[in-house]
Amino acid sequence: MFEPIARQSASGAVYDQITTRVLGGDLGPGDALPSERNLAEAFGVSRPAVREAIGKLAQAGLVEVRQGDATSVRDFRRHAGPELLGALLVQGGRPDWSVARSVLEARRLIGVQVARLAAGRADGSLAENLRAAVATLASDPDPIAQQQHALAFWEHVVDGTDSIAFRLIFNSLRNAYEPTMTAMAVVMVAEVGRTDLYRDLTTAIKANDEDGAERVATTLLDLGTAALTAVIDELQSHDSEPER
């Protein structure tokens, strides 16, 4: 089940392999992991490297460590956090479309509420940061760079909510999305190319217009959601076609 790791500092690779087995279902809830010594032998690494990896797995909600007992796998759907979204999006080199759809749904719902909350709490510095972000977005024709500028815009919006919970959720969604930016460049132009809507959202937030910010954010995020959903539908349909 496990593969030797030819690296001196290998705790991250041990973590990655066990995470893959858990998310892929090879290790299910309640399953006991081999002992620390046996894992070290299987991976070909030191016991401290295994111990460090197990600690990270426990922090991620993937395993439960009990003193004097075997380390057991937890149900990640009940115990893990959104930082696993990136690993769930692509498993075995193939995208999981149900996870992709759920990320889009979360992005849209959270983005709208973040915009509304930021409008209610906005100060002058937030509006200035948003205007500068929109100006940078409008001046760059590269579709990949546009996505990066759009993320910077939303980062300011999230900071404007003064909510650590929304900030951490945003970080997780961003980390899951960033590896896909090159592949999604052409598709996301439907959203990141609409600098007029980014300006409108900036205006609503500056005016503390919560309803207006919610409306504009909904329109803006729906553009990207629709474009990406169409691509997912097409790719999912292609994957389900029988091989000839």
C-alpha positions in Angstrom: 0.0 0.0 0.0 2.8 2.4 0.8 5.9 3.3 -1.3 9.4 3.9 -0.1 10.4 7.6 0.0 13.9 8.5 -1.2 14.2 11.8 0.7 16.1 12.7 3.8 13.4 15.1 5.1 10.3 13.1 4.3 7.5 13.9 6.7 5.6 15.9 4.1 5.8 13.0 1.6 4.6 10.6 4.3 1.7 12.9 5.1 0.9 13.2 1.4 0.8 9.4 0.8 -1.3 8.7 3.8 -3.7 11.6 3.0 -4.1 10.2 -0.5 -5.0 6.7 0.9 -7.5 8.2 3.3 -9.2 10.5 0.8 -9.2 7.8 -1.9 -10.9 5.3 0.5 -8.0 2.8 0.7 -7.9 3.7 4.4 -11.4 4.1 5.9 -12.8 5.5 9.1 -11.8 3.3 12.0 -8.9 1.6 10.2 -5.8 1.4 12.3 -2.5 2.6 10.9 0.6 0.4 11.2 2.8 1.1 14.1 5.3 4.0 13.9 8.1 1.6 13.5 6.4 -0.4 10.7 5.4 2.8 8.9 9.0 4.0 9.0 10.1 0.7 7.5 7.4 0.7 4.8 8.2 4.3 3.8 12.0 3.9 4.2 12.2 6.9 6.4 13.1 7.7 10.0 10.6 7.3 12.9 10.8 11.0 13.7 9.7 11.8 10.1 6.7 9.4 10.6 5.9 10.9 14.0 5.9 14.4 12.5 3.6 13.3 9.6 1.2 11.7 12.0 1.1 14.9 14.0 0.1 16.8 10.9 -2.5 14.2 10.0 -4.0 14.5 13.4 -4.1 18.3 13.1 -5.8 18.0 9.7 -8.5 15.8 11.2 -7.5 12.7 9.2 -6.3 10.4 12.1 -6.8 10.1 15.8 -3.8 9.5 18.0 -4.5 7.8 21.3 -1.8 7.3 23.9 -0.9 3.6 24.2 -3.3 2.6 21.4 -3.1 2.4 17.6 -3.5 5.5 15.5 -6.8 5.2 13.7 -8.3 6.9 10.6 -11.1 9.4 11.2 -14.0 10.3 8.9 -12.5 13.3 7.2 -16.0 14.5 6.1 -16.8 15.0 9.8 -13.5 16.1 11.2 -11.3 17.7 8.5 -11.2 21.4 7.4 -11.5 23.1 4.1 -7.7 23.0 3.6 -8.2 19.5 2.1 -10.2 20.9 -0.8 -7.1 21.0 -3.0 -6.3 17.4 -2.4 -9.9 16.4 -2.9 -10.2 18.3 -6.2 -7.7 16.1 -8.0 -7.2 12.5 -7.0 -5.1 10.0 -8.9 -4.5 12.6 -11.5 -8.2 13.0 -12.3 -10.5 15.8 -11.1 -13.5 15.0 -8.9 -16.3 16.9 -10.5 -18.6 16.7 -7.5 -15.9 18.4 -5.4 -15.4 21.0 -8.1 -19.1 21.8 -8.1 -19.1 22.2 -4.3 -16.2 24.6 -4.4 -18.1 26.7 -7.0 -21.2 26.7 -4.8 -19.2 27.7 -1.7 -17.3 30.4 -3.6 -20.5 32.0 -4.8 -22.4 31.9 -1.6 -19.5 33.0 0.6 -18.4 35.7 -1.9 -21.8 37.3 -1.9 -22.0 37.4 1.9 -18.4 38.7 2.2 -19.2 41.5 -0.1 -22.3 42.5 1.9 -20.5 42.3 5.2 -17.5 44.4 3.8 -20.0 47.1 2.6 -21.4 47.3 6.1 -18.0 47.7 7.7 -16.0 49.5 5.0 -13.8 52.5 5.7 -11.9 54.8 3.4 -8.8 52.7 3.2 -10.7 49.7 1.9 -12.2 51.7 -1.0 -8.8 53.0 -1.9 -7.3 49.4 -1.9 -10.2 48.2 -4.1 -9.9 51.0 -6.6 -6.2 50.3 -6.9 -6.9 46.6 -7.4 -9.4 47.3 -10.1 -7.0 49.6 -11.9 -4.4 46.9 -11.9 -6.9 44.3 -13.2 -8.1 46.6 -16.0 -4.5 47.3 -17.1 -3.4 43.7 -17.5 -4.6 41.8 -20.6 -3.1 38.5 -19.6 -6.0 36.1 -18.5 -3.9 34.3 -15.9 -2.7 37.5 -14.4 -6.2 38.8 -14.4 -7.3 36.0 -12.2 -4.4 36.8 -9.8 -5.5 40.5 -9.7 -9.1 39.4 -9.1 -8.0 37.3 -6.2 -6.1 40.3 -4.8 -9.3 42.4 -5.1 -11.3 39.8 -3.2 -8.6 39.5 -0.6 -9.1 43.2 0.2 -12.9 42.6 0.4 -12.4 39.7 2.8 -10.1 41.8 4.9 -12.8 44.5 5.0 -15.1 42.1 6.8 -12.8 42.1 9.8 -13.7 38.4 10.1 -11.0 35.8 10.8 -13.4 33.0 10.0 -14.1 34.4 6.5 -10.4 35.1 6.0 -9.4 31.5 6.7 -12.2 30.1 4.5 -11.0 32.4 1.7 -7.5 31.1 2.1 -8.6 27.5 1.7 -10.7 28.3 -1.4 -7.9 30.3 -2.9 -5.4 27.6 -2.3 -7.7 25.0 -3.9 -8.3 27.4 -6.9 -4.8 28.7 -7.6 -3.4 25.5 -9.2 -6.2 25.6 -11.7 -5.7 29.1 -12.9 -3.7 28.3 -16.1 -6.3 25.7 -17.2 -9.2 28.0 -16.4 -7.7 31.2 -17.9 -9.9 31.4 -21.0 -13.1 30.3 -19.1 -12.7 32.8 -16.3 -12.4 35.8 -18.6 -16.2 35.8 -18.4 -15.8 37.0 -14.8 -12.4 38.6 -14.4 -12.8 40.5 -17.7 -15.8 42.4 -16.3 -13.9 45.3 -14.7 -17.1 47.4 -14.8 -18.7 45.1 -12.3 -15.6 45.2 -10.1 -15.9 49.0 -10.2 -19.6 48.8 -9.4 -18.8 46.6 -6.4 -16.2 49.0 -5.2 -18.7 51.9 -5.4 -21.3 50.0 -3.4 -18.8 49.0 -0.7 -17.5 52.5 -0.5 -21.1 53.8 -0.1 -21.8 51.2 2.6 -24.6 49.9 0.3 -25.0 46.4 1.6 -27.9 45.5 -0.8 -26.1 47.0 -3.7 -22.8 45.1 -2.9 -24.8 41.9 -2.6 -26.5 42.4 -6.0 -23.3 43.2 -7.9 -21.3 40.4 -6.2 -24.0 38.0 -7.2 -24.0 39.1 -10.8 -20.2 39.0 -10.9 -19.7 35.6 -9.3 -22.6 34.0 -11.3 -20.7 34.8 -14.5 -17.7 32.7 -13.5 -19.9 30.0 -11.9 -21.9 29.6 -15.1 -18.8 29.5 -17.3 -17.0 26.9 -15.1 -20.2 24.8 -14.6 -20.6 24.6 -18.4 -17.0 23.3 -18.7 -17.5 20.8 -15.9 -20.7 19.6 -17.5 -18.9 19.1 -20.8 -15.9 17.3 -19.3 -18.0 15.2 -17.0 -20.1 14.1 -20.0 -16.9 13.3 -21.9 -15.6 11.2 -19.0 -18.9 9.2 -18.8 -18.8 8.3 -22.5 -18.1 4.6 -23.0 -14.7 3.8 -24.6 -14.7 2.5 -28.1 
